[in-house]
Each structure stands twice: as structure tokens, then as C-alpha cells.
Amino acid sequence: MLSVPLGRLVAFCSNRAIAVVLAFAVLVGGAVYASYTRLGVTTDTGTMFSSDLPWKQRSDEMGRLFPQKQDQLVAVIDAALPEEAQQTAIDLAARLKNDHTHFNYVTTPQTDPYLVRNGLMFLDPKALERVLDTTITAQPFLGQLAADPSGRGLFGALSMIALGIEHGEGDLKGFQSALSGFATTLDHAAQGHPETMSWERLLAGDLADLGGKYQFVVTQPKLDYDSFQPGGAAADAMRDAARDLPFVKSGRAHIHITGDIQIADEEFATVAEGMVAGLLGSLVLVTLWLVLAVHTWRLIAPIIITLVSGLLLTTGFAALAVGKLNLISVAFAILFVGIAVDFAIQFCVRFRAQSLPDGVVPSLHDALERTGNETGHQILVAATATSAGFLAFTPTAFVGVAQLGLIAGFGMIFAFVCTLTLLPALLRIFRPTAGHGAVGFAFAKPIDVSIRHHRKPILAVFACLALLGAGLIPTLTFDADPLHTKNPKSEGMVTLGMLMSEPQYSPYSVDVLMPNLDQAHTMSDKLSQLPLVHDALWLGSLVPSDQNTKLPMIQDAANIMLPTLIVPNPKPAPDANALREAAAKTAADLGSVLDRLAANDPLRQIQSTLARLSHADDQTILATNEALVHFLPMQLDMLRTMLQAKPVSISDVPPILANDYLLPDGRALVEVHPTKQMTGNTALHRYVGEIKKVAPTAAGSAIDIVESAATMVHAFVMAACAAIVMIGIILSVALRRLLDSALVLAPLLLSALMTVILIVFVPEQLNFANIIALPLLLGVGVSFNIYFVMNWRAGVKMPLSSPTARAVLFSALTTGTAFGSLAASHHPGTASMGRLLLLSLACTLVATLVFVPALLPKRAIDEE
């Protein structure tokens, strides 16, 4: 019905080639302008779901109520010594707090005065008793250091140890580890390789690492949404500030940047790099396939110009329709190239095959009109059905694919319009020749015959594959964890991986908002008992427990320690001569008791090293002094502060900490972290399921991941059903026969089931990035199948040796090239998208080139 009108449209455009090209130039220029001024990209995975979803509303509400927990840029400091990490964090925070251009706020949670003052009370009673016993035993030693916080005072304290040994009071069993560490540090310094000594580890031993091995500087950067990386300037400012810090310059401390802003910025950079490189690579390789498909630049150039014009028009539509692309819809460009080029190839291959019955080559105008008559309605049906397959996803709550469906759906219409208007005009200008009748695959005629002769066994094999695919559908799993689709080698992800071994840093937290503190306390107790929950923190978690037991222990120690630790006028720093004299005296004192020491006692090494130091040059002895006592004043100050702990209650928690758990209206937050054993999707779902039984209104990242997976699966089931129905209706209207429609849909469903088999056996994990292979499978499959079925209706008897088969094969190669460029991306999500698209394309091609010829009723070939 539409063959003649579409043929006339092609003729009309070819007759007015210059006007048509100029009109498209204006349209493309407008699209480019719209794209430049209005099109943006967001890496926020939260924007990929409808805000009407209940779980999304709870998640958004949490972000609104606790904005300080959103959009964070975090510096993670890893250092050889805990004091080096702490000092680096303090120094970095001090610099960043003065940078009001890039940061809204800067905090160092672990150095908060409240937490430091009550540090001893957060230990359990047994650990506290160990620390206090060690500290009290070292009281004479520490008192000497408080009065003289230098190498001289330290050597003097060692002389006191020698005096104790001489009087039979030198029980040093509890200090062997500390003395060994001190002996090693002293020896390295004496050899000219000074290393700063950790007094925290010296005094607290393994308890020094209870708070974790990392220090943090948590910031909220000012985001520049005009930039492709909104937090990029703040991250650069953080790196610049860290570069000149003493321990960073010396290599003793390392600063790693992570946080949701850093990870989002890195992800967009990786995705953008892959998309741009993939798009350019696709265009180059598509051009190569076009050379093989149509042979002449007079056809290749019009195809490329048509393809680029359609892409730019689609991009302009995206700018007007959605404004901001997300991490899924940004893939529309490569998908457009992969599918839209099929229409142009079909048109040009059929154009090259045009010849009159007597073998005379028709004129360019007649050849174009005849090509329009033959292919226009086929391309229209293919474009409409493909568009319907994409648009079916637009109403779903999965906004990421809904955007892609909208853009790609209209893109197919733009591709159709360009193919039947701009392409004929360009062909008229470039003036290729028609009349190349043998443009099919002559070698495929025996294959056509063989498939027909073995029709039943082939159909039986495909039937078994379909049954296998259907049986494997329940085994498919869906991974909605956005972390699994990010580049694991990026700084933000590497840093996050360092932290994930500790439950309190897990990205799979859950937030439960309760009406008041009492109910928060009750909920915390309930959640803490769940098998996969490591802890459930509420405001009361910031108040030390068992204070009635711990405070008397601390106060007893304070009564003994503080009089010697609080020294109004400590001695001034010694010079090199004073240090040498002190080293010589202590070496002599220890030398007098060597016969009472075991052969492996670290005091022997200390005595030998001090003897060498007593003759060292000024530079060596001063460097040794600095290495030994650099962190001593900090540790003594911290010890004095912690020994002055007092009873605290919830009201004593400072606002900067309390605001993370308590709202002004009295509502209180419970923050849940999983155990280390909570790994994998199955455990994540079980973890969330346990929590939701106790707290049905819970929110947080873990809830978002599980709920988003359910939303995606539901969206794809509904959209796939809708797409199949819509495609069926379009085919029924276009083909007007139920059998013909079934001949198009059957290979479509078969290729989907074959894709399921490959997903399971390759294997390839489904995720929110690669699941777009489903709508694409529908689009590509419909296009290929329609051409074969409509040619069969027109009397084509050898489908595999026809020009259509050549066009389909090279269309598949160009489409596969586009998808292959995605598979080569460094971004795991984009790469998985490309891999699954390639798998689905392979299944579609097999279904089209083998299953369809076997499925077509016999009348197509019986006359041969």
C-alpha cells in the first residue's frame, strides 16, 4: 500500500537534492546548537529510577534530612605509623578548611575532642584494664619523659630501668615487645636511617589499631555542574593541598580519595572516554564494512553523511526531551550507529541491484524510485517496529532505560526519515551507478537448498534450544549493585576496596528512622541481634557503656599518673652534646647490668647502639632525637586528656556528631552495617530481608540496591511484553496476515531464548547497564526478520543468496562493530553492555540466517 508513495517520496527528494540537503543542514545545525546548550550528563545512579517509587521516596527523604551525608569527598590517609596518619589528617584538614572556594565543610571524625577525651571509655573493660596496667607500670618512665620530652629524657628513663634491674626490680616481661621496637628504631637512626617511632604502638601495642588503620578527612565539596566532573576541582584542590604535607612528601603517608562524588566523577570520565572512543572507532570500522558491502565511495559517503545527520538530529532531540543523559541513556549514540546504518545499507544494496528486465541499467532517478518502491515500506515497518520495541520501555519506572527507549525510539524514526529523504538526495549529488545485479551471495545458493532439504532436523534443533532457553530463565540472576559496574582500577574504587574489609566502612549500610531516641535504642538492640548485622548504631552508641565500671578504673590510674604527667615547666630541648652525654651515661648504666640480661634481651642491642651514638656526629644524634620523640608530646597530651575523662550522657555528644543521628524534631536514626560475611547478591538480599522484617520502612544503600533490582526486573518484564504486543500489532497492520507476523516474531523469541542460554553458560551477569540488550535485541531482530519475510512475500526464492542477505550480514557486522567498541571499554558496566549486545546479536543473526529460511513455508523455494 505504501510502496508507491514512498517511492515517489524518494524520487521527489532526489529531484530536489540541493534543497533537501540544505534543509537538513539547517535542521542538523539547530540540533547541534540544542545539544551544545542544553544537553548534559549525570552520573547519579539515583536519577535512574522514578521518584514515585516508595523505596526511592524513602531514600530521597533520607538524603534531604541528612544532607551532610550526601555528596562527600573523602581523603583516606594510610601511613606507616598511626601518629603519622593522624598528623597528616590534621594538617590536611587545616589547609582545606581555609579553602572556601571548593569546600562547604571539612571534618576529621577521629580527632574530634569528644571522641579523644573518651577514648579509653570506648574500650571494653578487659582491654581497658590491660592499657591502664601497662600505663601505670610505665609511670616512672612516662614521668621522666613528661619532665624532659626529648632523647635526653628517654635515655634517662632507660637508666632508671638499669637501676631497677640492678636492685632486682627489673621485671620487663610486659615490655619486651615495646623495647624490641624501640631498639630497632634506635639502631636504624644510629646507622643514618632515622624512622619516626610510634609512641601509640609502643604504649598500647595491638590496641592501637582498634580504631582502624586509616584516618579520614571528610569534606562536602562545592560542585560545579557545568563541568563533566562536578567534583573535579575540589578533588584537585585536595591533591594540591596534600602534595606538600611533610609525611606525604617523604613517602611515609599516602592519601587516597574516595566518596560518592569521586566515584561518580571517575565513572563518568571512564564512560565518556569509552563512549567517545567507541563512537569514533565504530564510525571508522563501519566505513570499512561499507566498503565491502557497497564497494564505492559514491555510496559510502552518502551513507556516512546520512548516518551522522540522523545521529545529530537524535542528539538534538535528546537535548530537548530529557536534557540530562544518565549512564545508560548515554549509550544511545553507539546504539543508533549500530541499528540505523542497517536502513541505509538495505537501501544502497538494493539500489546497486537495480536493473530493467532486459538488462538495461535504469537512470539514476528511476533506480532511486524503484529502490524506494521496493525497500521503503520494508524500512518503514522495520523502523516502526524497532521504535516500538524501544518506546515500550518509556513508561516504566526504570528511568535510565526509559530515557534510552525514548531517545532511541525517536532515533529510529529520524533514521527512517533520513534514509528515504536525505540519502536519495545525496545519492543524486554523488551519482553512483546502479545495475550491479549480482550483489547477493552466489555461494549461498547451495546453503539455501541444504537448509530447505534438512528443514525438519534444523527446526527440531532450534525447538530444543528454545525449550532449553525457556527452562534456564528461572536461573537468571540480576546484579543491581552499582559498584560492580564501576571501574575497579579507579582511585575511588581502589580506596573503597581498601576500606570494605572493615564493617563500619561498608557501602551496604541501612538507615532506619525512628520517632524518638527511645525507639531508636530499642530498634538498635533488635537489629544488632540479626545474623548478618555487625552493628546498629544510634546516638547512644556515641556514649560509652559501662561507665560505672570504667570510670573508677580510669580515675584510679589518673590519681597515680597525672601528678607526674602534668609538668608546668618541662626541660628545654637539648643540644647535640647533651644528647651524646645522656647516651653515654645510659650506655654505661645498661652496660653494668648486661650480665643479668638474657642473650636475646633487646636492652643489649639498645646498650650497644647508645654506645655508638655517644660518639655520633651532630647531624646523626639530632636526627635520632627527632625520630625518637617527634610524636611524644602528642601522645602525652592525649594520655593526659583521656585520664581526665568524666561521666557523659547523650546530651554531651557534640552537635557535629549528634546531627548524624538526631533530627531537630526528635526523630532518630539507626545506622546498620553488615558483617564481613555479607558478600554476594544472595547474602545482600538475605541481609536486607532480615532487616525489613524488623524495620519495613528502612532505607539506605543496601535497600536501594535490592529494591532497584526488583524495579528493573519488573520494568523489563512489563516492557518486553508491551514491546512484543506493539510489534505484533504493527506487523499485523503492515503484513495483514497472521502467519507472516508469526514468521517475524518466532525468530525474535527464539533469539531471546538463545541469548538466555549464552548468558548462563558463558556466563554473563545481568546488571542495570547490560540489560538494555533486551530492547536492542527486539529492534535488531525485527529489522532483519522483516526484510526476509517481506522478500518472501514478494517471491524471493533463495533468501541467503539475495541482496537482502548481503545487506543483513553487513548490517550485522557494522552493528557488531559498534557493540564491540563498547565491549572494549575500560568501564565494566559499559563493557558488559557490549558483551551482552554481541551475544544477543550473534543469536539474532543465527535465527535470521538459519532459522528463518528453514521456517519459511515451502512455496518460497519449491519452484527451484
N, C-alpha and C positions, 0 to 999 in steps of 0.2 A: 504493500500500500504506500509506503514512504519511499520506495526506491527511486521513483521518477522525481518527486520533489527534491530529494536530497541530491540527486544527480544534477538537477537544474541549479541548485544552490552552489554546487561545486563549479559548474560552468559559469554561473554569474560572477563568482569571486575570481575565477581565473581571467575572465574578460575585463575585470576592473582591478587588476593586480596591484597597480600602484596605489590606488585609493584605499584598497583593503590593507596593504602594508602600512600606509601612513596612519590609518585609523588604529591599527594595532599598536603602532609606535606610540601614539598618544595614550592609549589605554595602559600600555606597559609602563610608560613614563609616570602616569598617575599612580600605578601600583607601586612602583619603586619609591616614589615620594611618600606614599602612605606607610610603606614598610619602614622607611628611614625615620619617619617622625613619630610613628605610633606603635611599632612592634617592639616588644620586649620579651625577656625570658625570665622565668622564676625557677629556682632550684628547690623551692619549698615543697616537699612532698605532701605537706598538709593541704595544699591547694588542689590536690588531685582528687578530692572527694567532696561531695555535696555538703554544704553546711547544714542541710536539713536532716542529715542522719543523726540519730540520738547520740551515738558514741562520739561523733565529730563535734556535736554541740557541747558535750561534757569536756572534751579535750580543749576546745576553743575557750570555754569558760575558765578552765584551769590556767590557760595562758593569760587571760585577762586579769584574773585575780592575783596571780603571782608573776607579774611581768619581769621581775628581776631574774627569774629562772629561764627566761627566753633569750634568744639571740646572744649567746655567750661566746666569747673568745677566751680560751684558757691557755695559759702558759704552764706547762708541766716541767718542773725542774728536777733533773736527775743528776746527783753529784756523788763523788767518791765518799764524802762524809756527810752525815745529816746536818751538821752545822754549816757546811758549805752550801748545801741546798737551801737551808733556811735563810742564810745571809743573802744569797743570790735572789731569793724571792722578795725579801725585804727591800733590797736595793732596786730591783726591777719595778716593784710596786711604787716606790717613791718617785721614780722617773715618770712612770705612766700617769700617776695622779696629777702631775703638772701639765699633762698633755690634754687640754680641754678641747682640742680640735678633733681628736679621734676617739675619745672615750667618754662615756656618760658616767661610769663609776669604775673603781678599781678596788679589789679587796684581796687580802691574804688570809683565808679562813683559819689556817693552822696557827697563825701568830696572833689571833685575837686575844687581848689581855684576859678576858674572862676564861677562855679555854686554857691558857697558860697557867693562870693562878690556880685553877682547879685541876691541873694535870694529874697530880698524884691521886686525887679522889676518884678519877675515872678508871684507875686500876682496880682489879678485883682484890679482895683482902690479902690473898696469899702473895700475889705479885707485889702489892704494896709493902707487905712485911719484908720481902726479900730486898727491895730497894732501900727501905729505911734501915734495915740491919746493916747492909753494905755501907750506907752513908754514915751511919753512926760509928761503925768500926773505923772508917777513914777520917773520923772527926779531927784527930790531931794533924793528920796530913793536910786536910782541907783548911784547917785553921791557919796553918803555916802559909798556905797558898793565898788565903784571903788577905793576910797581912803583907805578903810580898808576892803579887801575881806575876811572877817572872821566872825565868830559868833559875835564877839565884834562889828564889823561894822553893822551887821544885827540887833543886839539888839539896837544899837544906832539909826538906821533908824526907828525902831518901836517907840523909844522915840520921834522922830520927829513927828510921826503920833499922838501920845498922845498930843504933844504940839499943833498940828493943831486942834485937837478936843477941846482942852481947849480954843482955841481962836475962836471957831465956824467955823473953816475952814476944818473940817474933813468929807468931802463928799466921802465916801468909797464905794458907791454903785457898781461901776465898779470893785472893788477889792474883793468883798465878796467871790467869788469862790477861788481866789488865797490865801486869808487869811485863808479860811477853810482848804485848802490843807496844808498850812504851819502849822496851828495849829495841824493837825493830825500828821504830820511828827515830830513836836517838842514833842508832847505828847508821841509818841512811843519811841523816843530817850530817854526821861526822865525816861521811865519805863525800860530802859535797852535793848530796841529792836530798835536800830537805823536803819533807812531806808533812803537811799540817796534821796535827794529832787531834782526834776526836775525843773530847772530854766526855761527851754524852755517852759514847760507847764504852769509854774507859770506866765510867762510874755505873752505868745502868746495864752494860752487857747487852744480851739479846733483847732486853725490854726496850731498848732504844728504838727498835723497829716496829713496835706495836702500833704506832700511829701511821705506818706506811712508809715506804721508801722514797716517796715523791713529795715535793712541795708544790703548791699551786698559787698562781696569781689569776684570779677570776675577774674578767672585765666584761662590760657591755659596751661594744663599740658603737660609734655613730656610723650608721650605714649610708652609703651613697648608692641609691637605687638607680641613678643614671649610669652607673658603671656595671659591666657584666659580672664583676665580682664586688658586691656591695661592701664586704668587709676587708677587701684587699688592702686599702690604705692603712687601716688600723693594724692589720697583721704586719705590714711592712714597718710601721712605726714601732711595733713591739719588737721586731727583729733588730731594728736600728738601736733601740734602747738597750737591748740585751748584749749587743755585739761588744760593747766596751766595758762590760762588767768584769771585775778582776778575775773571778774564778772561771768565767766563760772564756776570757782571753787566754788563760793558762791551760784550758782544756780540762780543768778539774770538774766543771759543771757544764751540763748541756741543757738547753732549753728547747722544748718541743711544743708546738702549737696545735691545739685541737679545739673542740667545741662545735656546736651546730653550725655556726657561721663559717668557720674554717672548712669544715667538711663540705658544706653546701657550695662554697666558692670553688674549692678544688674539684668538686664533681662537675660543676658547670664548665670549668676550664677543660676538663678531660672530655666531657661530652661534646663541647663546642669544637675542640680540636679534632675529635673523631668525625663529627658531622661534616665539618668543612673539608677535611682531607678526604673523607669518604665521598662527598658530593663531587669534588674536583676529580678524584680518581674514577668515579663512576662515569662522569662525562667523557673522560679520556678513553676508558675501556669500552663504553657504549659506542663511541665513534669507531673504534676498531671493529666491533661486531657489525656495525652498519656497513663498513667497507666490504665485509664478507657477505652481508645479506643483499645489498643493492649494487655494489661494485663501483659506483660512480659518485664523484664529489657533487655532481649536479643534483643528486638526490640526498646525499648525506648532509650537505649544508642546509637545505630547507628543513630536513628533519630536526637537526640540532637547533636551528633558529625557532622552529615551532615548539620544540620541547622546552627551551629556555623561556620563551614567551609565556607558555602555559604555566610554567613554574613561577615566574614573576607575578603573573595575574593571581595565582593561588596564594602567593605570599602576601600580596596586597589585600586579598580577601581576608586572610588570617589576621592582618593588622586591624582591619575594620571590625571583624566579627568577634575576635577573642582578645585582642590587644596584647596579652602576655601568653607566650607559649610555656608549657611545662616540659618536664624531662621526657615525656612520652610524645606529646604532640610536636616537639621539635624535630622529630624524625620524619615529618610529612614530606620534606623536600626529597630525601632519597627514595621514599616510597613512591612519590609522584614520578620521579625519573624512571623507576623500575616498572611502573604499570603503564604510564601514559605513552611511553615510547612504543608500546605494542600497537596502539592505534595507528601511529604514523608508519610503522613498518608494514602493517597489514595493507594500508593504502598504497604505499610505494611499491611493494612487491607485486600487488595486483595490477598496478599501473604498468609496471615493466612487462607484464604478461599480456597486455592488450594487443590484440591483432584481429583483423577482419577475417570473415570465413574464408576468403580466397587468399589469405596470407599477406594481404596488403597491410602495411603499417598505417594506422589511423593518424590523423593530425593530432597535435598536442592537445587542442581544445576538445576534440572528440574523445581522445583517450582519457582525458581527465573526467569528462562527463560519464563515459562508460564505467570508469572506475568508481565514480560516485554512485552510479546506479547499482553496481554490484556490491560495494562494501559499505555504503553509507548507512543502510538500515542495520547491517550486522554490527558496525561500530557503535551505532546508537543503542542497540539492545545491550551490547556488552558494557558500554559506558553507564547506561541507566542501571543495569543490574549490579555492576560494581559499585556505583554510587549508593545504591540502596543497601548493599552489604555494609558499607561504611556508616551511612547515616542511621542505621538501626541502633548504633551504639550511642547516638547523641542524647537520647532521653535518659540514659542510665545515670546512676549516682556516682559512677566512676568517672569523674570529670576529666581525668587525664586522657582516657581513651575517647570520651565523649567529644573532647576538643579535636582529637585526631580524626575521629569519624566525621565531624562537621567539616573540617578543612579538606580532608582527603575526598569526602563525598562530593563537595562542590568542585574540588580539583579535577575530578573525573569529568564533570560537565564542561569545565574550561578546556580540558584536553580534547574532548569531542568537538567542541566549537572550533578550537584552533585547527584540528585535523581537517575539518571539512570546509574551512574558510581561509585561514592564513596559509596552510600548507599548499592548497591548489594555487593560490596567488603567487607564492614563492616558486612553485614549480614552473609556473608560466614565465617568471622572470629568469630562472636559471636554465630553462629549456632543456630538460633531459629528453632522451628518446624513449619511445615505447616500442612494442613489437618484439620484445625478447621472450618469445613464447615459452621456451623451456626453462622456466625459473624454478620449477619444483625439483624434487629429488628423484631422478630417474632410477637410481639404485634401490629406491624403496619399494618399487613395484612388486618384486618377489616377496618382500616382507608383508605387503598388503595381502597378497594371495595366501601366504603362510598363516597369517593371523586368521583369515577367513576360514581356512581349512581346519585349523585347530581351535575353532571358536569355543566349543564347549569346554575343553580342558582349561583354556585360558580363563573363561568366566568362572569355572569351578575354583581355580586357584584364587582369583580375586574375591570370590564369595567367602572362602576360608579366611583370607586376610581380613575381610570386613568383620567376620564373626570374632576373630582374634582381637581386632581393634576394639570392638564393642565390649568384649569381655575384660579388656585391660583398662577401660575408662575408670572403674572404681578405684584402681590402684594409683591413679594420678594424684600427685600432691602439689600443693601450691605454696611457694615460699614468698610471703609478703614482707619479709624483713628487709627494709631498705638498705641496711648495712651490707647485705650480701650482694647488692648490685653496684656498690661503690668500688672505686679503685683501691685495692688493699695496700698498694705501694705509696699512696699519697701520705704526706706528713700527718695530716689529721687522723687518718685511719690507722697508720702505724702507731701513733701515740695512743689512740683509743685502745688498740690491741694490747699495748703495754699495761694499761690500767685495768683491763677486763678480768684479770686474774683475781682482783680484789672485789668482793661483792658490793661494797659501798660505792664503787665507781661503775657499776654495771649500767649499760644503757637501757636495760629492760626493767626499769622501775615502774611502779604502780602508785597512783595517788588516790587516796580516799579522803573525801571532805566530810567532816562530821559537824553536827550543830554546835558543839562546845568541847572544851578540853576534857571533861569527864568522860564523854562518849568516845573521844579520840583515844583516851587511855584504855578504855575497855576494848575498843576495836584493835588497838595495837597489840594487846595481850592475845586476842583471838587469832590475829593474823600471824603472830610470831610462832604459833604452835603448828602452822602448816608445814608439811614436809619439805617443800621446795622454797620456803621463805627463809632467808638468812636473818633478816631483821625487819622490824616495822617501826620506824622512828616517828615520834611525835615531839611536841615541845618539851615534854617531861624527860625525853631522852637526853636533853642537854643539861639536866640536873643530876649530879652524881647520886648513885644509890648507896644504901648502907652508910650514910653519913655518921650515924651514931657509933658505928664500929670504926670507921676510918679516921674521923677527926681526932679522937683521943690518941690514936697511934701517931698521927702527924704532929699533934701538939706535944706529945712526949719527945719526939725527935727534935722538934723545934726548940724545946727548952734546953736540950743538950747542944744543938748545933748553932743556933742563931747567935749566942754570945760570942762565939769565935768567928762566925762568918761575917758579922756586921762590924767592920773595922773603919772608924771615921777617917783615919789618915794612913792609908797603906803606903808602903815604901815606894820611892820613885824608881823608875826603870833603871836597871844597872847598865854600866858600860861594858865594853869587851873585857877589860882587866878584871872587873868584879865577877863577871861570869866565869872567867878562867880560874880565878881563885876559888870560887864556890865549887867548880867541877873538880879541882884538885883536892879540895878538902873532902868532898863526898867520896871520891875515888879512894882516898886514904882510909876513910871510915869504913867503907864497904870492904876494902882490902883486908882490914883487920879481922873480919868475920868470915872470910872465904872458906876457912876450914870447917865452918859449921853449916855450909850450904851444900845442897845436893849437886851432883855433877851437871845436871841439866837445869839448874835453877836460873831463871832469867836475870837475877841480880848479878851473876858472874859476868854476863855479857854487858850489863849496864856499867859495872865497875870498870871493865876493860875499855869501853867506849868513852867514859868520863875521863879516864886517864889520858886518852888520846886528845880529847877536847881541851884538856888543860894546857896543851901546847899548840892549839889550833890558831890560825890567823884570825884577825878581827872579822873578816867577812864570813868565815865559816861559823865562828862562835855566835855572831849576831843572827845569822840565818837560822842556826839551830834554836836559839832563844825564840825567834819569831814563830818557827814551826811548832815548838812545844806548847806555847802559851797563847797563841793567837786567839783561840776560842775560849780560853779560861775565864776571862771576865764575863762573857756572855753566859757561860754555864753557871758561874757563881751567882750572877744576878737572878737567873731563872730558879736556881735552887732556893735562894732567899725568898723569892716571891712565892713559890709553891709551899714552902714551910710555913707561910703565914696565911694558909687557907682558912676560911671561915664558913659557917653554915650558909648554904644558898638554897633558894627556892625558885620556882618558875618566875616569880616577879623580878628576880635578879638577872635573868638572861637578858643580855643587851638587845635593843631593838633590831640591830643589824642581823642578828641570828634569829631572833624570835619572829621576825616578819616572814621568814621562810616557812613557818608552821602555823601562824596565828593571824587571822584577818581582823580588821578593826571592829567588825560586827560580832566577833566572838567565835566565828566558825574556825575549826581547827583541822589541820592537815595531818594525815598519816602517810608517810612515805615508805614504801615497801621495796626491798631489794631481794633478788633471788639468791639461792645458794650457788656455789661453784658448780654443782652437779647439773644445774639447769642449762643444758646445751641442746641445741637442735630444735626443730619445729615441733616435734611431738612433746618434748618437755615444756616448751614455751606454751603450747596450748593447754597442757595439764596444769601448769603454774597459774595461768590466767583463769582456768576453770575453777581451781581451788579457791582463788581469791574472790571470784564473782559469786560463788555460793555464799560466802560470808558478807561480801560487800557488792551487791548488784550494780551500784552506781559508780563503781571505780573507774578511774581514767588513767592516763599515763601512757608512756611509750609502748609498753608491752600490750596493753589493751588495744591501742591504736593498731599495732601490727596484726593482732589476731582478728580484730573486727574488720580491718581493711581487707584482709584476705577473704573473709566471708562476703563482704560487699563486692569485691572484684568477681568472685566466682558467680555470685547471683547475677551481677550485671552481664557477665558473658553468657550465661545460660539464657537469660531473657533476651539479650540482644541477638544471640545466634538464632534462637527460634524465630524472632521477629524478622531477622535478615532472610532466613530461608523462606518464610511466608511471603515477604515482599518480593523476593527474587522470583518465587513461584508465580505470583500474580503478574509480574512484569513479563515473564516468559509466556504465560497463558495468553496475555493480551497480544504479545508480539508474534508468537508462533501459532496461536489459535488451535493447538492440538495438544491434548493431554500427553500423548505418547512423546511428542517432541520435547515438551517441558521436562518429562521424566528422563529423557535421554541426556539432558543438560544437568539435571540435579543429581542423578545417580552417581556419575563420576565425581561430582563435588563432595558428596557424602563419603564416597569411598576414599578419596584423597585425605579427608579429615581423619578417618579411622586408621589409614596407613600412617599418618603423622603421629597418631597416638602410639602406635607400635614402636616407631623410631624414638619417640620421647622416652619410652620405658626402657628400651634396650640399648640406646646409645651410651648412657642415658643423658637427658637434658632436663634440668629442673625448671618447672614453670615458675615465673615470677612476674611482677607487675610491669616489667619492661618488655619481656619477650612474648607476653600473651597476646600482643597485637598481631601475632602471626595468624590468629584465627580470622579476623576480618579481612586480612590481606589474602588469606587462602581462599576465602569466598570470592573476593574480587578477581584475582588472577584466574582461578578455576572457572568462573563463569565466563570470562572473556574467551579463554581457549576453547572451552566446550561449545560455546555458541557458534563460533566460526565453523567448527566441524559439522555440527548438526545442521546449520543453515546451508552449508555447502551440500550436505547430503540431500537436503530437501530440493536443492537446485539441480541435482542429478550428478554430482561428483561421485565417481565410482571407485577411485583409488585415493583415499584421503591422505595417506602418508607420502605419496609422490606428488601431491598437488602443491601449488604455490602457497596455499594456506599453511600446510605443514612446515614449509620453509620459513614462513613468517612467524609461526608459533615457536619453532625451535630457536630462531634468533631473538625473538622477543623474550623467551625464557633465558637465553644466555645474557641478554642485556639486563634483565631483571635480576638474575643470579649475580651478575657483576655488582649491581647496586647493593644487594644484600651481603655479598661477600665483603664489600668495603666496611659494612657495619661489623661483620664478624671479626675483622682485623683490628677493631678499636681496642684501645687500652682500658676503656671503661667496661667493667664486667657486665653491667646491665645492657649496654649497647651491643657488646659482643654476643651476649646470649640471645639478644633480639635477632642479630644477623644469622646466628647458627640455626635458630629455630625457623627463621624465614627460609633459609636454604633447604632445610629438611622438608618443610611443607611444600616448597616449590618443586623439589625433586618428586615428591609424591604426586603433586598435581600434574607434572609433566608425564609421569608414568601412566597415570589414569587417563590423560588426554590422548597420548600417542599409542597406547596399547589397549587399554580397557575400552575406550570409546569405539575404535574401529571394530573390535570384537563384538561390541554391544549393538552396533547399528544393524537394523534389520537387513535381511539378505538382499533385498532388491537393489541395494546400493552397488553391489558387485556381481550379482548373479548373471548379468548380461555379458560379463567379460568372458 
